[in-house]
């Protein structure tokens, strides 16, 4: 019988002891790079039982007895491998005559569950937590290692709930093996950045969308910006696209038909709701307004024009070159680095304080330039425009990344903002400009409004190899800055990708929570194991997960830190289908 109601002896059938502690080491290569990870592993031996064997193929936790200073404690291990074993298996190999080998195998077959020569080997990884039972069940982080021969007990459903589920937290799925609602701190899932890693078809956008809707419902102060390259999120969040939401695009989309055909409709959603009904709902979204976001504004003067004037003076060697060079440095430090503007920013897109600062810079340059200089004449004209606020023809009023950033920072943007940008370079340019400007404004105007940036297809924004020409260097820099500094200013990031090995590792290591589903390539799993100090064996088990099944690990959002949990997450499409029916 169990020594505690928090242990499940499976009606007396679960009996196990620690056989040995070991360390496993694995290596993998990809594109000339090699990763090696090592981690401790416990091998336990359990009495053979079909009931026990079938149960242990599902996620389970075991507590291994250990005496510490006269007190019995129980280091907690997570089962990651199960192998039914027979004593005679060690004597069976291909060198044996076929007839004899078959006799051995027939004997082994008949022995399961009947002979003392059968048992179950369990491989388990340490969670770094220890349980104590007196006066009540409690868990604490501790380094105690169990000793070979120690008895092991299976944690009951109630014990696992007390161990891992956050009281009053947000539901994110059902724990596999326990049929327990798994709850976490949604605030910390947002605050400390999160990643979603899985192969195509595993349900990354489905899960991300389900959590976006839960985050919006949980936190009234939250605004969400989704960078959508594949055109999935207008469908995944279709039921939320109303008065407090907006779809933006860099594309010239002139009709409902063009917009509808540009969006990806999952086949599974079509099976629940007719495609015609989905398309009709998307058409309504377009009729309410899909706003164009512009990266190259028509008309007016931008900072690139002013920079060109100054640079031309420097390079030509004309009088005023030194003043122009000093002015270029001041312009870069003040408007680009400090305030987050880009060369493509027009004067009409700058706030009054920034325009006043620019006017001061130009006046300082002019005071050091000859009165007959052509540069002085040009700068006088720009200064007059800045001070009179007659900034010249601006063309059609369009939304820029900087304007959207200002709306987000000041809380005037919709709560849900989907940026459909199928061209990766434009998506990177937008991410760079919006994030840099948003960081600056949050530092300036305060951090009351919380903003979550969701980067789908994250490898497009933070690849490990980047160039200025493809704009990956700029987007890399902006996203890294968001991940490092954003939390202080209530700016947060979620990223989803199927190409983990292609991500910037510096950015990857800033994530505190992550969901992992099927990743066929061993190297991708190794990258996650290395980046998050996670035993490879648990990631190897994730390779067998189906659609909607995830391994979840968090340093901040779960009740216990860095304990892997296998989940079946809710299907986001049910919310969309219910809204259309």
C-alpha positions in Angstrom: 0.0 0.0 0.0 1.1 3.6 -0.5 2.7 5.4 2.4 0.7 8.5 1.6 -2.6 9.5 -0.2 -0.4 11.6 -2.4 1.1 8.5 -3.9 -0.7 6.2 -6.3 0.2 2.5 -5.9 -2.3 1.5 -8.7 -4.1 -0.9 -6.4 -0.9 -2.4 -5.1 0.6 -3.0 -8.6 3.2 -0.2 -8.7 6.4 -1.2 -6.9 9.6 0.5 -8.0 13.2 1.2 -6.8 16.0 3.4 -8.1 18.5 1.2 -10.0 21.1 3.7 -10.8 21.9 7.4 -11.6 23.7 8.1 -14.8 24.5 11.0 -17.2 23.6 11.0 -20.9 25.4 12.9 -23.6 24.1 13.6 -27.1 25.5 15.4 -30.1 24.0 16.6 -33.3 25.4 18.5 -36.4 23.7 20.8 -38.9 25.3 23.0 -41.5 28.7 22.7 -40.0 27.5 23.5 -36.5 27.6 20.9 -33.7 25.8 20.9 -30.4 26.4 18.6 -27.4 24.1 18.4 -24.4 24.5 16.4 -21.2 22.0 15.8 -18.4 21.5 13.5 -15.4 19.1 10.6 -15.8 17.7 8.1 -13.2 17.0 4.5 -14.2 14.3 2.8 -12.0 13.1 -0.7 -12.0 9.4 -1.4 -11.5 7.6 -4.8 -11.0 6.1 -5.8 -14.3 2.3 -5.2 -14.7 0.3 -4.6 -17.8 -1.6 -2.0 -16.0 1.5 -0.2 -14.8 3.1 -0.5 -18.3 0.1 1.0 -20.0 -0.1 3.9 -17.5 3.6 4.8 -17.8 3.4 5.3 -21.5 1.6 8.5 -20.5 3.3 11.4 -18.6 4.0 10.5 -15.0 6.0 11.8 -12.0 7.8 9.6 -9.4 8.9 10.5 -5.9 12.1 8.7 -4.8 12.6 8.2 -1.1 15.6 10.0 0.5 16.6 10.6 4.1 18.1 14.0 4.8 19.2 14.8 8.4 16.7 12.3 9.8 13.8 13.5 7.7 12.3 11.6 4.8 12.1 13.7 1.6 11.2 12.8 -1.9 13.1 14.1 -4.9 10.6 14.4 -7.8 11.5 12.9 -11.2 9.6 13.0 -14.5 9.3 9.7 -16.4 10.5 10.1 -20.0 11.1 6.5 -21.1 9.6 3.1 -20.5 11.1 -0.3 -21.5 9.6 -3.7 -20.6 12.5 -6.0 -19.8 13.0 -9.8 -19.5 16.1 -11.4 -18.0 16.6 -13.7 -21.0 16.6 -10.8 -23.5 20.3 -10.3 -22.8 21.0 -13.7 -24.2 19.1 -13.3 -27.4 21.1 -12.1 -30.4 21.4 -12.7 -34.1 24.3 -15.2 -33.7 21.9 -17.8 -32.2 20.5 -20.5 -34.4 17.0 -19.5 -35.6 15.2 -22.4 -33.9 16.8 -21.7 -30.5 16.2 -18.0 -30.8 12.5 -18.6 -31.5 12.3 -20.8 -28.4 13.8 -18.1 -26.3 11.3 -15.5 -27.7 8.4 -17.9 -27.1 9.5 -18.3 -23.5 9.8 -14.6 -23.1 6.4 -14.0 -24.6 4.7 -16.3 -22.2 6.6 -14.9 -19.2 5.2 -11.4 -19.2 3.3 -10.8 -16.0 3.9 -14.3 -14.7 7.6 -14.5 -14.0 9.9 -12.8 -11.6 12.3 -12.5 -14.5 10.3 -9.6 -16.1 10.3 -6.0 -15.0 9.9 -2.4 -16.4 12.9 -0.1 -16.7 11.9 3.6 -16.3 14.1 6.5 -17.4 13.3 9.7 -15.5 14.8 13.2 -15.4 15.1 15.3 -12.2 12.8 18.3 -11.8 15.1 19.8 -9.1 12.1 19.8 -6.7 11.7 17.8 -3.4 8.5 16.9 -1.7 7.9 16.7 2.0 4.7 15.1 3.5 4.7 16.3 7.1 2.7 18.1 8.3 1.3 18.6 4.8 2.4 18.1 1.2 4.9 20.8 0.2 7.4 21.2 -2.7 10.7 23.1 -2.6 13.7 23.4 -4.9 16.6 21.3 -3.5 19.7 19.5 -4.8 19.1 16.2 -3.0 19.9 13.1 -5.2 18.3 9.8 -4.3 20.4 6.7 -3.7 20.3 3.4 -5.6 17.9 1.0 -4.0 15.6 3.7 -2.7 11.9 3.1 -3.1 10.0 5.1 -5.7 6.3 6.1 -5.6 4.0 7.3 -8.3 2.6 10.8 -7.7 -1.2 10.8 -7.6 -3.4 13.1 -9.5 -4.0 15.3 -6.5 -0.3 15.6 -5.8 0.4 16.6 -9.4 -2.3 19.2 -9.2 -0.8 20.7 -6.0 2.7 20.5 -7.6 2.1 22.2 -10.9 -1.3 23.9 -11.3 -1.5 27.7 -10.5 -4.4 28.4 -8.2 -6.7 31.0 -9.9 -4.6 30.9 -13.0 -5.6 30.8 -16.6 -6.5 27.5 -18.3 -4.1 26.7 -21.2 -4.9 23.0 -21.7 -5.4 19.6 -20.1 -2.4 17.7 -18.6 -1.8 14.5 -20.5 -1.8 11.4 -18.2 -3.8 13.1 -15.5 -6.8 14.6 -17.2 -6.2 17.8 -15.2 -7.0 21.3 -16.2 -3.6 23.0 -16.3 -3.6 26.6 -15.2 -0.7 29.1 -15.3 -0.1 32.8 -14.7 -1.2 34.5 -17.9 0.4 37.7 -16.7 3.8 36.1 -16.5 3.3 34.3 -19.8 3.0 37.7 -21.4 5.4 39.7 -19.2 8.5 37.4 -19.6 8.2 36.6 -23.3 7.2 33.3 -24.8 8.0 31.0 -27.8 6.0 28.5 -29.8 8.1 25.9 -31.6 6.7 23.2 -33.9 6.8 21.8 -37.4 4.2 22.9 -40.0 0.7 21.5 -39.2 1.3 21.1 -35.5 -1.0 24.0 -34.7 1.3 26.9 -33.8 -1.0 29.7 -35.0 -4.0 27.9 -33.6 -2.4 27.8 -30.1 -1.0 31.3 -30.4 -4.4 32.6 -31.3 -6.1 30.8 -28.5 -3.7 32.3 -26.0 -4.0 35.8 -27.6 -7.8 35.7 -27.0 -7.3 34.5 -23.4 -4.7 37.3 -22.8 -7.0 40.0 -24.2 -9.9 38.7 -22.0 -7.7 38.5 -18.9 -6.0 41.9 -19.1 -8.2 45.0 -20.1 -5.0 47.1 -20.4 -3.4 44.9 -23.0 -3.1 45.7 -26.7 -1.8 43.0 -29.2 0.1 43.5 -32.4 0.3 40.4 -34.6 2.8 40.3 -37.5 1.2 37.9 -39.9 3.2 36.9 -43.0 1.1 33.8 -43.9 -2.3 35.5 -43.7 -3.6 33.2 -40.9 -4.6 35.4 -38.0 -7.5 37.3 -39.6 -9.2 33.9 -39.8 -8.0 32.5 -36.5 -9.2 35.6 -34.7 -12.1 36.3 -37.0 -14.7 36.5 -34.1 -12.6 39.3 -32.4 -12.4 41.5 -35.5 -14.9 44.2 -34.5 -14.9 47.7 -33.2 -11.8 47.2 -31.0 -9.7 45.6 -33.6 -8.1 46.4 -37.0 -6.4 44.6 -39.9 -3.5 46.5 -41.6 -1.6 45.6 -44.7 1.3 46.8 -46.8 -0.5 45.3 -49.9 -2.6 47.2 -52.4 -5.9 45.3 -51.7 -8.8 47.0 -53.6 -11.6 44.5 -53.2 -13.3 42.1 -50.9 -12.3 39.2 -53.2 -8.6 40.1 -53.1 -8.6 40.3 -49.3 -10.6 37.0 -48.9 -8.4 35.1 -51.3 -5.2 36.4 -49.5 -6.2 34.8 -46.2 -5.4 31.2 -45.3 -8.5 29.2 -44.3 -7.7 25.9 -42.4 -9.3 22.8 -43.9 -10.4 21.7 -40.4 -12.4 25.0 -40.0 -14.0 24.4 -43.4 -15.2 21.0 -42.2 -16.9 22.7 -39.2 -18.2 25.7 -41.1 -18.7 26.1 -44.8 -16.1 28.0 -46.7 -18.8 30.3 -48.1 -19.7 31.4 -44.5 -16.1 32.0 -43.6 -15.5 34.1 -46.7 -18.6 36.1 -46.0 -17.3 36.9 -42.5 -13.9 37.9 -44.0 -15.7 40.2 -46.5 -17.4 42.0 -43.6 -14.0 42.6 -42.0 -12.8 44.2 -45.3 -16.0 46.3 -45.5 -15.3 47.7 -42.0 -11.9 48.8 -43.2 -8.6 47.1 -43.8 -6.1 50.0 -43.4 -3.1 50.5 -45.5 0.2 50.8 -43.6 2.8 52.7 -45.7 6.5 52.4 -45.5 7.3 54.9 -48.3 5.2 58.0 -47.9 4.1 60.1 -50.9 5.1 63.8 -50.9 6.7 65.9 -48.2 10.2 65.9 -46.8 11.7 63.0 -44.9 14.9 62.8 -42.7 16.7 61.0 -45.5 16.4 64.2 -47.6 18.0 66.3 -44.8 20.7 63.6 -44.3 21.4 63.7 -48.0 21.9 67.5 -48.0 24.4 67.2 -45.1 26.2 64.2 -46.5 26.6 65.9 -49.9 28.2 68.9 -48.2 30.6 66.7 -46.3 31.6 64.6 -49.3 32.0 67.5 -51.7 34.5 69.3 -49.4 32.6 72.5 -49.7 32.5 75.2 -47.0 30.5 74.1 -44.0 31.5 70.4 -44.4 32.7 70.2 -40.8 29.5 71.7 -39.4 27.5 69.3 -41.6 29.5 66.3 -40.3 28.9 67.3 -36.7 25.2 67.8 -37.5 25.0 64.3 -39.1 26.3 62.8 -35.8 23.9 64.8 -33.7 21.0 63.9 -36.1 21.8 60.2 -35.7 22.2 60.3 -31.9 19.1 62.5 -31.3 16.5 61.4 -33.8 17.5 57.9 -34.8 19.0 56.3 -31.7 17.3 58.3 -29.0 13.9 58.9 -30.5 13.7 55.8 -32.7 13.0 57.5 -36.1 14.3 56.1 -39.4 15.6 57.9 -42.5 12.3 57.3 -44.2 10.4 59.2 -41.5 8.7 62.3 -42.9 8.5 65.6 -41.0 4.7 65.2 -40.9 5.2 61.9 -39.0 7.3 63.5 -36.2 5.8 64.9 -33.0 6.1 68.6 -32.2 8.9 68.1 -29.7 11.0 66.1 -32.2 10.4 68.7 -34.9 11.5 71.4 -32.5 14.7 69.5 -31.7 15.4 69.0 -35.4 15.0 72.7 -35.9 17.5 73.4 -33.2 20.0 71.0 -34.8 19.6 72.7 -38.2 19.9 76.2 -36.7 23.2 75.2 -35.0 24.6 73.9 -38.3 23.5 77.1 -40.1 25.2 79.3 -37.6 28.5 77.8 -38.6 27.9 77.8 -42.4 28.7 80.7 -44.8 25.6 82.9 -45.5 26.1 82.3 -49.3 26.2 78.6 -48.9 23.6 76.5 -50.8 23.3 74.3 -47.8 22.4 77.3 -45.6 19.7 78.3 -48.1 18.2 74.8 -48.1 18.3 74.5 -44.3 16.7 77.9 -43.9 13.8 76.7 -46.0 13.4 73.5 -43.9 13.7 75.4 -40.6 11.0 77.8 -41.8 8.7 74.8 -42.7 9.3 73.3 -39.2 8.6 76.5 -37.3 5.5 77.5 -39.4 4.3 73.8 -39.4 3.7 74.2 -43.2 5.4 70.9 -44.0 4.6 70.8 -47.6 2.4 68.4 -49.6 1.8 65.2 -47.7 -0.3 63.3 -50.3 -2.9 60.9 -49.0 -2.9 60.4 -45.3 -1.6 56.9 -44.6 -0.6 55.1 -41.4 3.1 54.6 -40.9 4.7 52.2 -38.4 5.7 55.3 -36.3 2.1 56.5 -36.1 0.8 53.1 -35.1 3.5 53.0 -32.4 2.3 56.3 -31.1 -1.3 55.1 -31.0 -0.2 51.9 -29.1 1.9 53.9 -26.6 -0.8 56.3 -25.9 -3.6 53.7 -25.7 -5.6 55.0 -28.7 -4.9 52.0 -30.9 -7.4 49.1 -31.2 -6.8 46.3 -28.7 -6.2 43.8 -31.4 -4.0 44.8 -34.4 -3.2 42.3 -37.2 -0.5 43.3 -39.6 -0.8 41.2 -42.7 2.5 41.6 -44.5 3.3 38.7 -46.9 6.5 40.3 -48.1 9.2 39.5 -45.5 11.4 42.5 -46.2 8.4 44.9 -45.6 7.5 42.9 -42.5 11.0 43.3 -41.1 11.1 47.1 -42.0 7.7 47.5 -40.2 8.8 45.5 -37.2 12.1 47.5 -36.9 10.4 50.9 -37.2 7.4 50.1 -35.0 9.4 48.4 -32.2 12.1 51.1 -32.1 9.6 53.9 -32.0 7.4 52.1 -29.5 10.3 51.6 -27.1 11.3 55.3 -27.3 7.7 56.4 -26.7 7.1 54.1 -23.8 10.2 55.5 -22.1 8.9 59.0 -22.7 5.2 58.9 -22.1 5.1 56.2 -19.5 4.2 52.5 -19.4 0.6 52.4 -18.4 -0.5 50.7 -21.6 0.7 47.1 -22.0 1.6 46.0 -25.5 2.2 42.4 -26.7 4.0 42.0 -30.1 3.4 38.5 -31.7 6.0 37.5 -34.4 4.7 34.6 -36.4 7.3 33.0 -38.6 9.9 34.5 -36.2 12.8 33.2 -38.3 12.1 36.0 -40.7 12.8 38.7 -38.1 15.6 37.2 -36.0 17.6 34.8 -38.2 21.0 33.8 -36.9 22.5 35.0 -40.2 21.5 38.5 -41.2 22.3 41.2 -43.7 21.5 44.9 -44.1 20.3 44.3 -47.6 17.5 42.0 -46.6 16.8 44.2 -43.5 17.4 41.2 -41.2 20.1 43.1 -39.3 17.8 45.9 -38.5 14.9 43.7 -37.4 17.2 41.5 -35.4 18.5 44.5 -33.5 15.0 45.8 -32.8 13.6 42.5 -31.6 16.6 41.9 -29.4 16.1 45.3 -27.9 12.5 44.5 -27.3 13.3 41.2 -25.6 16.0 42.7 -23.4 14.4 46.0 -22.4 10.7 45.7 -23.1 9.5 44.2 -19.9 10.5 47.4 -18.0 8.2 49.4 -20.2 5.3 46.8 -20.4 6.3 45.8 -23.9 6.3 42.0 -24.4 6.9 39.5 -27.2 5.7 36.1 -28.3 7.3 34.4 -31.2 6.3 31.3 -33.2 8.5 29.3 -35.7 9.2 25.9 -37.1 12.9 26.7 -37.8 14.4 26.9 -34.3 17.9 26.2 -35.5 17.7 29.3 -37.7 17.0 31.7 -34.9 19.3 34.2 -33.2 20.3 32.4 -30.1 20.7 35.6 -28.1 17.1 36.4 -28.7 16.0 32.8 -28.1 17.6 32.8 -24.6 15.5 35.8 -23.6 12.3 33.7 -23.6 11.0 32.5 -20.2 8.2 30.2 -21.4 7.9 28.0 -24.4 5.6 25.5 -26.1 7.2 22.7 -28.1 5.4 20.2 -30.4 6.6 18.0 -33.1 10.1 19.0 -34.4 11.3 16.2 -36.7 14.9 17.4 -36.9 17.1 16.3 -33.9 19.2 19.4 -34.2 16.2 21.7 -33.7 15.4 19.8 -30.5 19.0 20.0 -29.4 18.9 23.8 -29.9 16.0 24.0 -27.5 17.7 21.7 -25.0 20.8 23.8 -25.1 19.1 27.2 -25.0 16.8 26.3 -22.0 18.9 23.8 -20.1 16.2 21.2 -20.7 17.0 17.4 -20.7 17.0 16.2 -24.3 15.1 13.0 -23.3 11.9 15.0 -22.6 12.2 16.8 -26.0 12.7 13.5 -27.7 9.3 12.5 -26.3 7.8 15.5 -27.9 8.5 14.1 -31.3 5.5 11.8 -30.9 3.0 14.6 -30.2 0.0 15.0 -32.4 -1.7 18.2 -33.6 -2.8 20.3 -30.6 -0.4 18.4 -28.2 2.4 20.4 -26.6 5.3 20.2 -24.2 5.2 23.3 -22.1 8.0 24.6 -19.9 8.3 27.9 -18.1 10.6 29.7 -15.7 8.0 32.2 -14.6 4.4 31.3 -15.6 4.1 27.9 -13.9 3.7 27.2 -10.2 7.1 25.4 -10.2 10.0 26.6 -12.3 11.2 24.7 -15.4 9.2 21.5 -14.9 8.1 20.1 -18.3 4.4 19.5 -18.7 2.6 17.7 -21.6 -0.7 19.3 -22.6 -3.6 18.9 -24.9 -4.5 22.5 -25.7 -7.9 23.8 -26.6 -8.8 24.2 -30.3 -9.0 27.9 -31.2 -11.2 27.1 -34.2 -14.2 26.3 -32.0 -14.4 30.0 -31.1 -14.3 31.0 -34.7 -16.8 28.3 -35.8 -19.3 29.3 -33.0 -19.2 32.9 -34.1 -20.0 32.1 -37.7 -22.8 29.5 -37.2 
